[in-house]
Amino acid sequence: VVVTASAGDYTAQTQLIVEITGSYSFTMTSADGRLNTSATAGSGTPYQVVLTNTGSADLENVTLTANAPSNWDATWDTPSIASIPVGQSASATVTITPPSGTIAGDYVVTLSARADQVTSNQTIQLRTTVETSSIWGFVGIALIAIVLIGLFLVFQRYGRR
């Protein structure tokens, strides 16, 4: 852009360069709006997140990380997203695997996303309810049933004599 200023016999002229930059921002949410999930000790559970570009410029090099409790495994199917265009969304899935010896209860897994152009991370605190395998419950019920049948047979055979 050329700018000219004149006053009386004096004239000044200069060239200005305008650089237009966009604003960068994005959100990270879960695909279904819930911030909790259930997992079975020793097996993986998928959880999907959606990243939406809410700024006025494309986001480049978005990296995803997960901070899980000690000895847990949390891996992304897509640990980085090359680009998210303006107004568009991208989804990624994290698979959360608690160790097989995990005690049943609630745990927190923190999911984070960071883009090169944005100064602050987007995070989700995901409440994960760990359930133990139900096989031991069935084994316990079977043992109780065997003991009850044994007692019934003993009383049938050696009842009142």
Backbone as JSON, one array per atom type, in Angstrom:
{
  "sequence": "VVVTASAGDYTAQTQLIVEITGSYSFTMTSADGRLNTSATAGSGTPYQVVLTNTGSADLENVTLTANAPSNWDATWDTPSIASIPVGQSASATVTITPPSGTIAGDYVVTLSARADQVTSNQTIQLRTTVETSSIWGFVGIALIAIVLIGLFLVFQRYGRR",
  "N": [[0.85, -1.15, 0.0], [0.66, 2.15, -0.92], [1.33, 5.16, 0.64], [0.57, 8.55, 0.7], [1.38, 11.77, 1.77], [0.6, 15.14, 1.92], [1.32, 18.6, 2.26], [0.81, 21.77, 1.58], [3.55, 22.87, -0.26], [5.0, 20.63, 0.2], [5.51, 17.14, -0.12], [5.19, 13.8, 0.86], [5.96, 10.42, 0.5], [5.42, 6.96, 1.03], [5.87, 3.42, 1.2], [3.8, 0.97, 2.57], [3.71, -2.18, 4.14], [1.38, -4.7, 4.54], [0.61, -7.28, 6.66], [-1.43, -9.96, 6.96], [-2.65, -11.86, 9.49], [-4.06, -14.79, 10.94], [-6.21, -15.79, 13.68], [-5.48, -18.19, 16.18], [-6.99, -20.96, 17.52], [-8.45, -23.74, 19.25], [-10.65, -26.46, 20.15], [-11.03, -29.26, 22.34], [-12.9, -32.08, 22.69], [-14.94, -34.83, 23.86], [-16.18, -37.47, 21.75], [-18.8, -38.26, 22.26], [-19.64, -36.55, 24.24], [-19.33, -37.32, 26.88], [-17.3, -37.5, 29.8], [-16.23, -39.7, 30.98], [-15.31, -43.16, 31.28], [-15.33, -46.75, 31.08], [-13.17, -49.41, 31.99], [-11.68, -52.63, 31.69], [-9.56, -54.41, 33.81], [-6.47, -55.24, 32.47], [-7.25, -55.28, 29.8], [-7.69, -53.41, 26.74], [-9.39, -50.26, 26.25], [-11.11, -48.32, 23.96], [-11.27, -44.74, 23.4], [-12.73, -41.94, 22.05], [-11.79, -38.74, 20.84], [-12.55, -35.38, 19.75], [-11.18, -32.85, 17.85], [-11.58, -29.49, 17.22], [-11.14, -26.84, 15.02], [-11.37, -23.65, 15.95], [-10.46, -21.21, 15.28], [-9.28, -18.58, 13.02], [-7.46, -19.37, 11.2], [-5.6, -22.03, 9.66], [-4.66, -24.86, 11.61], [-1.54, -26.28, 12.36], [0.42, -29.23, 12.72], [-0.6, -30.7, 15.14], [-0.23, -32.17, 18.22], [-0.84, -35.06, 20.21], [-1.15, -36.2, 23.53], [-1.13, -38.43, 26.36], [-1.64, -38.76, 29.8], [-1.43, -41.13, 32.04], [-2.19, -43.19, 34.97], [0.47, -44.76, 36.9], [2.16, -47.46, 35.33], [0.14, -47.94, 33.51], [-1.13, -48.16, 30.15], [-1.5, -45.92, 27.58], [-2.28, -45.25, 24.43], [-2.27, -43.46, 21.38], [-4.1, -43.69, 18.33], [-3.53, -41.97, 16.32], [-0.97, -40.12, 16.86], [-0.2, -37.57, 16.1], [-1.55, -34.83, 14.26], [-1.48, -33.59, 11.08], [-2.68, -31.26, 9.91], [-5.43, -29.09, 10.6], [-8.04, -27.73, 9.04], [-9.62, -24.42, 8.94], [-12.56, -24.19, 10.82], [-13.05, -26.88, 10.61], [-13.08, -30.32, 11.8], [-11.18, -32.85, 13.49], [-10.71, -36.25, 14.34], [-9.52, -38.48, 16.88], [-8.4, -41.52, 18.4], [-7.82, -42.83, 21.57], [-6.38, -45.58, 23.19], [-6.91, -47.05, 26.2], [-5.31, -48.92, 28.6], [-5.48, -50.54, 31.54], [-3.23, -52.14, 33.9], [-3.22, -55.74, 34.49], [-3.4, -56.35, 37.21], [-4.75, -54.29, 38.44], [-6.57, -52.61, 40.94], [-10.08, -52.52, 41.42], [-11.85, -49.51, 40.8], [-12.0, -45.87, 40.62], [-10.11, -43.9, 38.37], [-7.98, -41.28, 37.1], [-7.32, -40.15, 33.87], [-5.41, -38.04, 31.96], [-5.89, -36.31, 29.02], [-4.26, -34.63, 26.41], [-3.86, -31.97, 24.02], [-1.86, -30.24, 21.68], [-1.01, -27.52, 19.65], [1.26, -26.09, 17.25], [0.95, -23.32, 16.83], [-0.59, -22.37, 18.92], [-0.56, -21.19, 22.24], [-1.43, -22.37, 24.62], [-2.27, -25.58, 25.99], [-4.93, -27.89, 25.21], [-6.93, -29.72, 27.36], [-8.35, -32.76, 28.67], [-9.84, -34.16, 31.44], [-10.21, -37.36, 32.08], [-12.34, -39.54, 33.59], [-11.84, -42.75, 34.61], [-13.3, -45.78, 35.15], [-12.34, -48.68, 36.61], [-12.93, -52.05, 36.2], [-12.86, -55.3, 37.53], [-12.13, -58.55, 36.16], [-14.93, -60.66, 35.58], [-14.77, -63.39, 35.84], [-13.8, -64.56, 38.2], [-15.86, -64.11, 39.95], [-17.82, -65.83, 38.92], [-16.5, -68.26, 39.37], [-16.46, -68.29, 42.18], [-19.23, -68.41, 42.74], [-19.78, -70.91, 41.62], [-18.25, -72.58, 43.3], [-19.61, -72.23, 45.75], [-22.08, -73.31, 45.04], [-21.33, -75.98, 44.62], [-20.53, -76.75, 47.21], [-22.97, -76.47, 48.59], [-24.55, -78.41, 47.28], [-23.09, -80.68, 47.97], [-23.44, -80.67, 50.79], [-26.22, -81.06, 50.87], [-26.38, -83.66, 49.77], [-24.94, -85.11, 51.73], [-26.61, -84.8, 54.0], [-28.88, -86.06, 53.0], [-28.01, -88.67, 52.71], [-26.9, -89.4, 55.24], [-28.78, -88.55, 57.08], [-31.24, -88.47, 59.66], [-30.65, -91.12, 61.75]],
  "CA": [[0.0, 0.0, 0.0], [1.44, 3.38, -1.0], [0.7, 6.24, 1.4], [1.09, 9.86, 0.32], [0.94, 12.88, 2.61], [1.06, 16.41, 1.35], [0.92, 19.83, 2.95], [1.38, 22.91, 0.84], [4.5, 22.47, -1.29], [5.71, 19.42, 0.62], [4.84, 15.86, -0.35], [5.95, 12.63, 1.32], [5.34, 9.18, 0.02], [6.09, 5.76, 1.51], [5.15, 2.17, 0.92], [3.54, 0.18, 3.76], [3.43, -3.59, 3.88], [0.38, -5.22, 5.47], [0.64, -8.73, 6.79], [-2.67, -10.4, 7.59], [-2.52, -13.15, 10.17], [-5.29, -15.26, 11.56], [-6.13, -16.14, 15.1], [-5.38, -19.62, 16.34], [-7.61, -21.55, 18.71], [-9.15, -24.98, 18.99], [-11.25, -27.11, 21.31], [-10.92, -30.71, 22.39], [-14.02, -32.66, 23.42], [-15.16, -36.24, 23.56], [-17.08, -37.65, 20.62], [-20.17, -38.4, 22.72], [-19.92, -35.57, 25.27], [-19.07, -37.85, 28.21], [-15.91, -37.42, 30.25], [-15.92, -40.9, 31.76], [-15.32, -44.42, 30.54], [-15.07, -47.94, 31.88], [-12.12, -50.28, 31.46], [-11.46, -53.87, 32.42], [-8.14, -54.59, 34.1], [-5.78, -56.14, 31.56], [-7.66, -55.17, 28.39], [-7.75, -52.03, 26.26], [-10.68, -49.63, 26.01], [-10.94, -47.13, 23.1], [-11.99, -43.52, 23.75], [-12.54, -41.05, 20.9], [-11.86, -37.3, 21.06], [-12.74, -34.57, 18.55], [-10.48, -31.57, 17.88], [-12.24, -28.57, 16.3], [-10.43, -25.58, 14.8], [-12.31, -22.53, 16.14], [-9.77, -19.98, 14.94], [-9.47, -18.08, 11.66], [-6.33, -19.85, 10.39], [-5.39, -23.47, 9.78], [-3.74, -25.33, 12.64], [-0.54, -27.2, 11.84], [1.18, -30.08, 13.64], [-1.27, -30.88, 16.43], [0.27, -33.4, 18.86], [-1.71, -35.59, 21.25], [-0.48, -36.95, 24.57], [-1.99, -38.95, 27.42], [-0.96, -38.96, 31.07], [-2.2, -42.15, 32.75], [-1.54, -43.64, 36.2], [1.67, -45.57, 36.78], [2.08, -48.79, 34.71], [-0.96, -48.02, 32.55], [-0.74, -47.9, 28.77], [-2.46, -45.08, 26.86], [-1.67, -44.99, 23.13], [-3.14, -42.83, 20.37], [-4.03, -44.25, 16.98], [-2.91, -40.9, 15.55], [-0.35, -39.25, 17.87], [-0.11, -36.19, 15.61], [-2.42, -34.49, 13.12], [-0.7, -32.65, 10.28], [-3.36, -29.98, 9.72], [-6.88, -29.0, 10.79], [-8.48, -26.49, 8.38], [-10.53, -23.54, 9.67], [-13.94, -24.65, 10.93], [-13.13, -28.34, 10.45], [-12.76, -31.15, 12.97], [-10.42, -34.09, 13.29], [-10.91, -37.13, 15.49], [-8.45, -39.42, 17.21], [-8.82, -42.48, 19.41], [-6.8, -43.29, 22.52], [-6.71, -46.87, 23.8], [-6.46, -47.03, 27.59], [-5.18, -50.29, 29.11], [-4.94, -50.68, 32.89], [-2.56, -53.43, 34.1], [-4.13, -56.81, 34.91], [-3.53, -56.39, 38.66], [-5.32, -53.04, 38.93], [-7.7, -52.72, 41.87], [-11.29, -51.87, 40.91], [-12.06, -48.17, 41.33], [-11.96, -44.76, 39.66], [-8.79, -43.33, 38.12], [-8.02, -40.14, 36.18], [-6.39, -40.13, 32.75], [-5.43, -36.7, 31.38], [-5.63, -36.29, 27.59], [-3.85, -33.28, 26.04], [-3.57, -31.67, 22.61], [-1.09, -29.01, 21.54], [-0.71, -27.1, 18.28], [2.44, -25.22, 17.21], [0.59, -21.91, 16.83], [-1.38, -22.03, 20.11], [0.32, -21.18, 23.4], [-1.91, -23.21, 25.72], [-2.78, -26.91, 25.64], [-6.3, -28.26, 25.51], [-6.87, -30.96, 28.13], [-9.57, -33.41, 29.16], [-9.65, -35.06, 32.58], [-11.09, -38.49, 31.8], [-12.53, -40.44, 34.74], [-11.86, -44.13, 34.13], [-13.71, -46.74, 36.16], [-11.75, -49.98, 36.32], [-13.67, -53.2, 36.69], [-12.07, -56.52, 37.44], [-12.75, -59.6, 35.36], [-16.02, -61.32, 36.3], [-14.55, -64.83, 35.87], [-13.65, -65.0, 39.59], [-17.2, -64.13, 40.53], [-18.45, -67.09, 38.49], [-15.82, -69.35, 40.07], [-16.95, -68.27, 43.55], [-20.61, -68.91, 42.74], [-19.72, -72.34, 41.35], [-17.78, -73.23, 44.52], [-20.71, -72.2, 46.72], [-23.08, -74.28, 44.59], [-20.8, -77.34, 44.85], [-20.6, -77.0, 48.65], [-24.38, -76.66, 48.95], [-24.98, -79.72, 46.75], [-22.42, -81.67, 48.82], [-24.15, -80.71, 52.07], [-27.52, -81.68, 50.64], [-26.18, -85.1, 49.6], [-24.54, -85.66, 53.02], [-27.8, -84.88, 54.84], [-29.76, -87.08, 52.42], [-27.46, -90.0, 52.96], [-26.69, -89.68, 56.66], [-29.77, -87.79, 57.83], [-31.56, -89.04, 60.98], [-30.52, -92.58, 61.82]],
  "C": [[0.91, 1.23, 0.0], [0.66, 4.48, -0.3], [1.39, 7.55, 1.01], [0.51, 10.91, 1.27], [1.47, 14.16, 2.0], [0.5, 17.57, 2.16], [1.59, 20.98, 2.23], [2.28, 22.41, -0.28], [5.22, 21.17, -0.96], [4.86, 18.17, 0.38], [5.77, 14.74, 0.13], [5.2, 11.38, 0.9], [6.15, 7.99, 0.56], [5.22, 4.54, 1.2], [5.02, 1.39, 2.23], [3.22, -1.25, 3.35], [2.48, -4.08, 4.96], [0.48, -6.73, 5.48], [-0.6, -9.15, 7.58], [-2.43, -11.78, 8.2], [-3.85, -13.52, 10.81], [-5.1, -15.49, 13.04], [-6.18, -17.66, 15.21], [-6.05, -20.05, 17.64], [-8.31, -22.84, 18.29], [-9.72, -25.53, 20.28], [-11.05, -28.61, 21.19], [-12.06, -31.23, 23.27], [-14.1, -34.15, 23.11], [-16.18, -36.35, 22.43], [-18.54, -37.72, 21.07], [-20.54, -37.45, 23.85], [-19.66, -36.05, 26.69], [-17.59, -37.73, 28.54], [-15.58, -38.56, 31.2], [-16.0, -42.11, 30.86], [-15.06, -45.55, 31.52], [-14.0, -48.78, 31.19], [-12.03, -51.52, 32.32], [-9.96, -54.05, 32.6], [-7.54, -55.61, 33.14], [-6.21, -56.06, 30.12], [-7.87, -53.7, 28.02], [-9.17, -51.56, 26.01], [-10.45, -48.4, 25.13], [-11.79, -45.96, 23.59], [-11.68, -42.5, 22.65], [-12.7, -39.59, 21.32], [-11.98, -36.59, 19.71], [-12.05, -33.23, 18.77], [-11.11, -30.67, 16.82], [-11.46, -27.27, 16.23], [-11.44, -24.45, 14.87], [-11.67, -21.19, 15.8], [-10.07, -19.54, 13.51], [-8.3, -18.45, 10.75], [-6.16, -21.34, 10.64], [-4.4, -23.77, 10.9], [-2.8, -26.36, 12.02], [0.1, -27.98, 12.98], [0.58, -30.12, 15.05], [-0.8, -32.21, 17.01], [-0.64, -33.77, 20.03], [-0.89, -36.4, 22.25], [-1.5, -37.41, 25.61], [-1.14, -39.18, 28.65], [-1.84, -39.88, 31.91], [-1.49, -42.52, 34.05], [-0.35, -44.57, 35.91], [1.36, -46.98, 36.27], [0.89, -48.97, 33.76], [-0.39, -47.74, 31.16], [-1.86, -47.08, 28.11], [-1.8, -44.68, 25.55], [-2.7, -44.43, 22.16], [-3.0, -43.57, 19.05], [-3.36, -43.26, 16.03], [-2.25, -39.94, 16.54], [-0.14, -37.81, 17.4], [-1.0, -36.03, 14.38], [-1.71, -33.38, 12.36], [-1.37, -31.28, 10.18], [-4.85, -30.13, 10.0], [-7.31, -27.68, 10.16], [-9.47, -25.7, 9.25], [-11.95, -24.11, 9.64], [-14.12, -26.16, 10.8], [-12.76, -29.04, 11.76], [-11.94, -32.35, 12.55], [-10.64, -34.94, 14.53], [-9.72, -38.06, 15.65], [-8.95, -40.32, 18.34], [-7.62, -42.88, 20.26], [-7.29, -44.62, 23.1], [-6.06, -46.91, 25.17], [-6.47, -48.46, 28.11], [-4.61, -50.27, 30.52], [-4.25, -52.03, 33.05], [-3.52, -54.46, 34.68], [-4.31, -56.86, 36.42], [-4.16, -55.15, 39.25], [-6.52, -53.29, 39.82], [-8.88, -51.95, 41.3], [-11.46, -50.52, 41.59], [-12.01, -47.14, 40.23], [-10.55, -44.17, 39.6], [-8.95, -42.19, 37.13], [-6.93, -40.28, 35.14], [-6.53, -38.75, 32.11], [-5.03, -36.79, 29.91], [-5.34, -34.85, 27.19], [-3.61, -33.17, 24.55], [-2.84, -30.32, 22.57], [-0.82, -28.76, 20.06], [0.48, -26.13, 18.32], [2.08, -23.74, 17.38], [-0.14, -21.45, 18.1], [-0.49, -22.17, 21.34], [-0.15, -22.09, 24.52], [-2.45, -24.54, 25.19], [-4.27, -27.0, 25.91], [-6.23, -29.59, 26.24], [-8.27, -31.44, 28.49], [-9.15, -34.29, 30.33], [-10.67, -36.17, 32.43], [-11.15, -39.41, 33.02], [-12.72, -41.86, 34.2], [-12.19, -45.07, 35.28], [-13.18, -48.1, 35.76], [-12.59, -51.06, 36.99], [-12.77, -54.41, 36.56], [-12.83, -57.55, 36.62], [-13.8, -60.33, 36.18], [-15.83, -62.84, 36.39], [-14.44, -65.34, 37.31], [-14.98, -64.97, 40.33], [-17.94, -65.41, 40.18], [-17.82, -68.29, 39.19], [-16.31, -69.42, 41.51], [-18.37, -68.81, 43.67], [-20.62, -70.41, 42.5], [-19.25, -73.1, 42.58], [-18.88, -73.28, 45.59], [-21.77, -73.23, 46.34], [-22.61, -75.71, 44.84], [-20.86, -77.68, 46.33], [-22.03, -77.25, 49.08], [-24.91, -78.01, 48.47], [-24.35, -80.83, 47.59], [-23.1, -81.8, 50.17], [-25.52, -81.37, 51.93], [-27.39, -83.2, 50.52], [-25.78, -85.77, 50.91], [-25.77, -85.81, 53.92], [-28.81, -85.89, 54.31], [-29.28, -88.47, 52.79], [-27.39, -90.34, 54.44], [-27.65, -88.91, 57.56], [-30.03, -88.41, 59.2], [-31.45, -90.55, 60.92], [-30.74, -93.03, 63.2]]
}
